[in-house]
Amino acid sequence: MTSWLGSTDDGTGGSRAVHLPLGREAYQATHERQLRLHALRVQGAIPDTVLSVEHDPVFTIGRRGSRENLLVPPDTLRREGIAVYDVERGGDITYHGPGQVVLYPIIDLRGHGRDLARYVRNLEQTVIDFLAAVEVTAQRRPGLPGVWVGERKIAAVGVHVKRWVTLHGLALNVRVNPEHFAMINPCGLRIEVVSLDDLVLRRYSLDEVVSGLLGAMSPLFGWRIIDQVEAEPLGRRP
Amino acid sequence: MAEVRLPDLGETGEVTIVEWFKSEGDAVRVGEELLEVETEKTTFVIEAQQTGRVTRILKPQGDTAHFDDVLARVD
């Protein structure tokens, strides 16, 4: 049912956002879905919506990024089954793949202060607050967007905004393949990445991480987040 | 004549011009995408506020800009 479409009033004066869990989905399919939801959000036809997804292995390159930061030849990519896409978000090259939680908030920033820097800070804070809840201390680093544990990067951010509605978002490494990350200079930098599994004894499922991130996100954005279990009406749009 | 200025993007400081979708001399309609800027891993699309012709681009690709800077003129 599409009963959640059209209204953002949760009846308590707060605003409501919808979580659309996609499970595992190829990058391109999720990207097309983001574009459809973006158009609907611009029209005001849906409330703020957050997609959660785990992608098949892919490298994506942002608007000012460069293939020079891709360190392996096409043959290696084919063998490993890794696709490469140019995308409209800010930032350079990044990796998505199994063992990584990606959140794509499709939200109208006119309802959140019309502030790009604040939005990116809130994405980073979402990760920092979630990690604090599992007793991992993470922080920002000046001039290096994303979330870091010491000198190692655990989450990347990259955003595109059109008509004040957001696309793309954040990616948190839970248990990624380090060999895949070693094929690029992440974000165009010679940096090390780290996964949550490297830092805690307990093995958190990706669903637990998604729930934790959404729980951290809600107060930062002033939302009550509702799970959209029935994804079919959006997932199967022509 | 009208000036295209960098809108208020909040606490965001400096932006870099990523790309102009229109060149000098091109016609542009209200709401059409004019250019894209980037700051702190965020790209932002600026649309034309009026219909006319781009007569002058003052901040070409690669330049930096701040709030209220004149980016172009549209006649």
Boltz contact constraints between the chains, C-beta under 6 A:
constraints:
  - contact:
      token1: [A, 63]
      token2: [B, 18]
      max_distance: 6.0
  - contact:
      token1: [A, 63]
      token2: [B, 43]
      max_distance: 6.0
  - contact:
      token1: [A, 90]
      token2: [B, 38]
      max_distance: 6.0
  - contact:
      token1: [A, 90]
      token2: [B, 41]
      max_distance: 6.0
  - contact:
      token1: [A, 90]
      token2: [B, 42]
      max_distance: 6.0
  - contact:
      token1: [A, 90]
      token2: [B, 43]
      max_distance: 6.0
  - contact:
      token1: [A, 91]
      token2: [B, 41]
      max_distance: 6.0
  - contact:
      token1: [A, 114]
      token2: [B, 10]
      max_distance: 6.0
  - contact:
      token1: [A, 115]
      token2: [B, 10]
      max_distance: 6.0
  - contact:
      token1: [A, 115]
      token2: [B, 11]
      max_distance: 6.0
  - contact:
      token1: [A, 116]
      token2: [B, 9]
      max_distance: 6.0
  - contact:
      token1: [A, 116]
      token2: [B, 10]
      max_distance: 6.0
  - contact:
      token1: [A, 116]
      token2: [B, 12]
      max_distance: 6.0
  - contact:
      token1: [A, 116]
      token2: [B, 42]
      max_distance: 6.0
  - contact:
      token1: [A, 117]
      token2: [B, 10]
      max_distance: 6.0
  - contact:
      token1: [A, 117]
      token2: [B, 11]
      max_distance: 6.0
  - contact:
      token1: [A, 117]
      token2: [B, 12]
      max_distance: 6.0
  - contact:
      token1: [A, 117]
      token2: [B, 40]
      max_distance: 6.0
  - contact:
      token1: [A, 118]
      token2: [B, 10]
      max_distance: 6.0
  - contact:
      token1: [A, 120]
      token2: [B, 40]
      max_distance: 6.0
  - contact:
      token1: [A, 120]
      token2: [B, 42]
      max_distance: 6.0
  - contact:
      token1: [A, 145]
      token2: [B, 40]
      max_distance: 6.0
  - contact:
      token1: [A, 145]
      token2: [B, 41]
      max_distance: 6.0
  - contact:
      token1: [A, 157]
      token2: [B, 41]
      max_distance: 6.0
  - contact:
      token1: [A, 158]
      token2: [B, 41]
      max_distance: 6.0
  - contact:
      token1: [A, 159]
      token2: [B, 42]
      max_distance: 6.0
  - contact:
      token1: [A, 160]
      token2: [B, 43]
      max_distance: 6.0
  - contact:
      token1: [A, 161]
      token2: [B, 44]
      max_distance: 6.0
  - contact:
      token1: [A, 162]
      token2: [B, 45]
      max_distance: 6.0
